[in-house]
Amino acid sequence: MEVPNSRESNTSKYGKSTIDEPSSPYFLHHSDGPGLVLVSQPLTRDNYPSWSRAMLIALSVKNKLGFINGSIKKPKGNDLNLLNSWIRNNNVVISWILNFVSKEIFASVIFSNSSYEIWLDLKDRFQQRNGPRIFQLCRELMNLIQDHSTVSVYFTKLKTIWE
């Protein structure tokens, strides 16, 4: 996603700053504070795939994916309004990520400078295949029985293990 870097390209045809337009990735709604709840479970060493998927969906809805995928880079140049908006948005995304990681993980990423750095760090650490974890999940799948559970509860347990 290309983001404007000059003052001239930072305004729409109506004279309104593109930062203030809801379609802009720099736009922050009044409800987009650092304490916003985006996902239901914090990241732990065991749930990265489901956590990252939930975060990607939430950040997509907020139009902030560019901050974690590196497509919206810190602006260079003289436009302080754009730079300050980038810093503010980056910090909001960092706070959203930090709010939904375990305390142990929090300590390892708190001093990162960008949400992109944090996202890459978490992806590098937790997306890797883990032989013992795969063995544990296979064993859980083999030992899963419906017992007195309803079909929907059983299926939910099965799907949770599988994913």
C-alpha positions as CSV (number, residue, x, y, z in Angstrom):
1,M,0.0,0.0,0.0
2,E,1.5,3.3,-1.0
3,V,1.1,6.0,1.5
4,P,1.7,9.7,0.6
5,N,4.9,11.3,1.8
6,S,4.5,14.9,0.8
7,R,2.3,17.6,2.0
8,E,0.7,18.1,-1.4
9,S,-0.3,14.4,-1.7
10,N,-1.5,14.4,1.9
11,T,-4.8,16.2,1.1
12,S,-7.8,14.9,-0.8
13,K,-9.5,16.8,-3.6
14,Y,-11.8,18.3,-1.0
15,G,-8.9,19.9,0.9
16,K,-9.4,17.4,3.8
17,S,-6.3,15.7,5.1
18,T,-6.1,12.0,3.9
19,I,-5.2,11.2,7.5
20,D,-8.6,12.3,8.6
21,E,-10.5,10.1,6.0
22,P,-11.9,6.8,7.4
23,S,-10.4,4.9,4.5
24,S,-6.9,5.9,5.4
25,P,-4.7,3.5,7.3
26,Y,-3.7,6.5,9.4
27,F,-7.2,7.2,10.5
28,L,-7.9,6.5,14.2
29,H,-11.5,6.3,15.3
30,H,-12.2,7.7,18.7
31,S,-12.8,4.1,19.9
32,D,-9.3,2.9,18.7
33,G,-7.5,3.4,21.9
34,P,-4.6,1.4,23.3
35,G,-6.9,-0.7,25.5
36,L,-9.2,-1.9,22.8
37,V,-10.0,-5.6,23.0
38,L,-9.2,-7.2,19.6
39,V,-9.0,-10.9,20.4
40,S,-10.3,-13.1,23.2
41,Q,-7.1,-15.1,24.1
42,P,-3.6,-13.8,24.7
43,L,-0.7,-15.3,22.8
44,T,1.0,-18.2,24.6
45,R,3.7,-20.6,23.3
46,D,0.9,-23.0,22.2
47,N,-1.7,-20.9,20.3
48,Y,0.1,-18.8,17.7
49,P,-1.8,-20.0,14.6
50,S,-5.2,-19.2,16.0
51,W,-4.0,-16.0,17.8
52,S,-2.3,-14.6,14.7
53,R,-5.4,-15.4,12.6
54,A,-7.6,-13.5,15.0
55,M,-5.2,-10.6,15.2
56,L,-5.0,-10.4,11.4
57,I,-8.7,-10.3,11.1
58,A,-9.0,-7.6,13.8
59,L,-6.2,-5.5,12.3
60,S,-7.7,-5.8,8.8
61,V,-11.1,-4.5,10.1
62,K,-9.2,-1.6,11.7
63,N,-7.3,-1.0,8.4
64,K,-3.9,-1.4,10.2
65,L,-2.4,-4.5,8.4
66,G,0.1,-2.3,6.7
67,F,1.8,-1.5,10.0
68,I,2.5,-5.2,10.8
69,N,3.3,-6.4,7.2
70,G,5.7,-3.7,6.5
71,S,3.8,-2.0,3.7
72,I,3.4,1.2,5.7
73,K,6.9,2.3,6.5
74,K,7.9,5.2,8.7
75,P,7.6,8.3,6.5
76,K,10.8,10.2,5.6
77,G,10.6,13.8,4.7
78,N,9.4,17.1,6.1
79,D,5.7,16.2,6.7
80,L,5.6,16.2,10.5
81,N,1.8,15.7,10.4
82,L,2.3,12.4,8.5
83,L,5.2,11.3,10.7
84,N,3.3,12.0,13.9
85,S,0.3,10.1,12.6
86,W,2.5,7.1,11.7
87,I,4.1,7.2,15.2
88,R,0.7,7.4,16.8
89,N,-0.8,4.5,14.7
90,N,2.3,2.4,15.1
91,N,2.2,2.8,18.9
92,V,-1.6,2.0,19.0
93,V,-0.9,-1.2,17.0
94,I,2.0,-2.0,19.3
95,S,-0.3,-1.6,22.4
96,W,-2.9,-3.8,20.8
97,I,-0.3,-6.5,20.3
98,L,1.2,-6.1,23.8
99,N,-2.3,-6.3,25.3
100,F,-2.8,-9.8,23.9
101,V,0.5,-11.6,24.6
102,S,1.4,-13.5,27.8
103,K,3.6,-11.8,30.4
104,E,6.6,-13.9,29.4
105,I,6.2,-12.9,25.7
106,F,5.5,-9.3,26.6
107,A,8.9,-8.9,28.3
108,S,10.7,-10.0,25.2
109,V,9.0,-7.6,22.8
110,I,8.3,-4.5,24.8
111,F,11.3,-2.6,23.6
112,S,10.8,-3.1,19.9
113,N,10.5,0.1,17.9
114,S,7.7,-0.9,15.5
115,S,4.7,-3.1,15.3
116,Y,6.3,-4.7,12.2
117,E,9.4,-5.8,14.2
118,I,7.2,-7.3,16.9
119,W,5.0,-9.1,14.4
120,L,8.1,-10.6,12.6
121,D,9.7,-11.6,15.9
122,L,6.5,-13.4,17.1
123,K,6.1,-15.1,13.7
124,D,9.7,-16.3,13.7
125,R,9.5,-17.7,17.2
126,F,6.0,-19.3,17.2
127,Q,5.1,-20.3,13.7
128,Q,7.9,-22.9,13.5
129,R,6.9,-26.6,13.5
130,N,7.5,-28.2,16.8
131,G,8.0,-32.0,16.7
132,P,7.0,-32.7,20.4
133,R,3.9,-30.4,20.0
134,I,2.8,-32.2,16.9
135,F,3.2,-35.6,18.7
136,Q,1.1,-34.2,21.6
137,L,-1.6,-33.0,19.3
138,C,-1.7,-36.4,17.5
139,R,-2.1,-38.1,20.8
140,E,-4.9,-35.8,21.8
141,L,-6.7,-36.5,18.5
142,M,-6.3,-40.3,19.0
143,N,-7.6,-40.1,22.6
144,L,-10.5,-37.7,21.9
145,I,-13.9,-39.4,22.5
146,Q,-17.4,-38.0,22.2
147,D,-18.5,-39.6,25.5
148,H,-21.5,-37.6,26.8
149,S,-20.7,-34.5,24.7
150,T,-23.1,-33.3,22.1
151,V,-21.9,-33.6,18.5
152,S,-21.3,-29.8,18.3
153,V,-19.2,-29.8,21.4
154,Y,-17.2,-32.9,20.2
155,F,-16.7,-31.4,16.8
156,T,-15.5,-28.1,18.4
157,K,-12.9,-30.0,20.5
158,L,-11.8,-31.9,17.4
159,K,-11.5,-28.8,15.3
160,T,-9.6,-27.0,18.0
161,I,-7.0,-29.7,18.3
162,W,-6.7,-30.1,14.5
163,E,-6.1,-26.4,13.9
